[in-house]
Each structure stands twice: as structure tokens, then as C-alpha cells.
Amino acid sequence: MRAGGTKFAIHLMCTNCLRRKVQTLDVPAADDAPTCVDELVGSQILGQMRFSCQGCESIIGEIIAINQITSELAA
């Protein structure tokens, strides 16, 4: 196991009302856990995320960007 997990900012857009939202995803430290955006995209973690628009209550969102949050940004 590695020390600490990896944190990502998932930028989403509601496919109904086009509102944008940013969700933070904390990936716990594990030997096979993604450590960068490319590994996250290739994993099954994104498929397990749930989206709900606070504006129109739609449950369908589209991922428009993913950023890794570094420790300097998280502080």
C-alpha cells in the first residue's frame, strides 16, 4: 500500500439543463488504485460515481474534464 490516496476533481455537465458541477473524488491508497488521470479513466471507478443535478434533478451527467488535485492545491 502507498501512503495517502489520490484526489481528483471531476468536472461534470448536466445533459438536461447544461449546468456545470465539480465533484471531488478521493481514491483511497491501494496497490491497484489509480494515481493519475489516465489510470482513473482506465479504471472502473468513474462508472460507479453517481450524478444528480441540483438545478433540474436530472441523474444524467457528462464528464467534461478531470484534473488531479495535487497536495499543494489541496492545502
N, C-alpha and C positions, 0 to 999 in steps of 0.2 A: 504494500500500500504506500502511496505517496502522501506527503504531508499536505493537508488542506485540499480543498476541491477547486474547481474552476467555475467562474461566474460568467454568464453570457447575458447580453441584452438582446431580446428578440423583438424586432420591430414588426408590428402587425397592422393590417388594414382590414376593416370590416368590409366584406364584399357586398353588403346591403346598402349602408349609408356612407361608406368610404371614410369613416372616422379612423384615425390612426391611434395606436396604443403601443406602449413599450412594456413588455413583461420581462422581469428578471428571472433567469433560470440558474439555480445553483446546482451544479453537478457534484455529488459527493466524491471524495477521494476513493478511488479503487483502481486496481491494476488495469482493468479494461475500460475505464471511464474516458470519455473524450477530453482532450487537453487543448484543442484548438477548434476553430470554426469548421474546418474541413472534416475533422473527425466527428464533430457533432452532427453535421449534415449526413454523414455516412452511417450514423448510429440510428437506433430506433427510438431514441428519447423524444425527438420532436413529434413523432406520431402519437405519443402518449400525452402531449400537452393539450389542455382544454382552453377554448376561447369563448368569451362571452362579451359582446359589445354592451357597454353601459348606456349607450345612446338609444339603440333600437332593439336591444336584446337578441340580436342575431347570434347564432352559435357558429357561423362560418366566417373564418378569418383567413387572410392570405399573408404568409410571411414575405415581407419585402426587404428585410435586411437582418443580418446577425452580426453582432460585434462582441468580441471577447473583452470583458472588463478586467483590466489589469489591477494589481494591488495599489498602484499609485492613484488610479481613478476611484477605487473603492474606498479609500481613506477619507 
